[in-house]
Amino acid sequence: MKNRLLILNLVILSLLFSACRSTTFDSDYKKDFNFSTLKVFTIYPSTALKSKSPLIASALGALIDSSLIKKGYSRGAEVHDFVVTFYTETEVETSYGSVNFDRWKGFWSTKEEPLFAAKGLIVIDIIDGNTGDVVWRGWDNQLVGREEDPKVVMRNTVERILTLFPPQN
């Protein structure tokens, strides 16, 4: 009987936690810009991200680079049609739950315990190499639980954002 109750409780908890995950990704762009002229890119992470988190900047840059190459764009250094820049922010969100097993106080505890999740934002900008204007911006704001692999989350997030580039008019 105890095993059935424990399994039922684990199923309920997993459903609650999976329902709490939220993600928002979108993009915006200049409506009058001709995206078909973009062929060669170079990547510059934001200087704040590069100085504060060089490993994250390097990893995100490599993910963006490979995603754009898969889409048929070419990487260039000195000569390029567009520049890709990006930045990220993270914060920890705390919520409280009272569904913890505590055998000293009975089957269900009334003790509130903190539950932590990281909320991350990644923004990718496409800048016209001729004018220096941002012509496309994509972003993803995601709540991530501690059980997830950060590398997989970053790769999926970058790919999800870049599915919207170039925009389909």
Secondary structure as the mmCIF struct_conf table of DSSP 4:
data_model
#
loop_
_struct_conf.conf_type_id
_struct_conf.id
_struct_conf.beg_label_comp_id
_struct_conf.beg_label_asym_id
_struct_conf.beg_label_seq_id
_struct_conf.end_label_comp_id
_struct_conf.end_label_asym_id
_struct_conf.end_label_seq_id
HELX_RH_AL_P HELX_RH_AL_P1 LYS A 2 CYS A 20
STRN STRN1 THR A 23 TYR A 29
TURN_TY1_P TURN_TY1_P1 LYS A 31 ASP A 32
HELX_RH_3T_P HELX_RH_3T_P1 PHE A 35 THR A 37
STRN STRN2 VAL A 40 ILE A 43
HELX_RH_AL_P HELX_RH_AL_P2 THR A 47 LYS A 52
HELX_RH_AL_P HELX_RH_AL_P3 PRO A 54 LYS A 70
TURN_TY1_P TURN_TY1_P2 LYS A 71 GLY A 72
STRN STRN3 SER A 74 ARG A 75
BEND BEND1 ALA A 77 VAL A 79
BEND BEND2 ASP A 81 ASP A 81
STRN STRN4 PHE A 82 GLY A 97
STRN STRN5 PHE A 101 PHE A 101
TURN_TY1_P TURN_TY1_P3 ARG A 103 TRP A 104
BEND BEND3 LYS A 105 LYS A 105
BEND BEND4 PHE A 107 PHE A 107
STRN STRN6 TRP A 108 TRP A 108
STRN STRN7 GLU A 113 ASP A 128
TURN_TY1_P TURN_TY1_P4 GLY A 129 THR A 131
STRN STRN8 VAL A 134 VAL A 144
TURN_TY1_P TURN_TY1_P5 ARG A 146 GLU A 147
BEND BEND5 GLU A 148 GLU A 148
HELX_RH_AL_P HELX_RH_AL_P4 PRO A 150 LEU A 162
TURN_TY1_P TURN_TY1_P6 THR A 163 LEU A 164
BEND BEND6 PRO A 166 PRO A 166
#
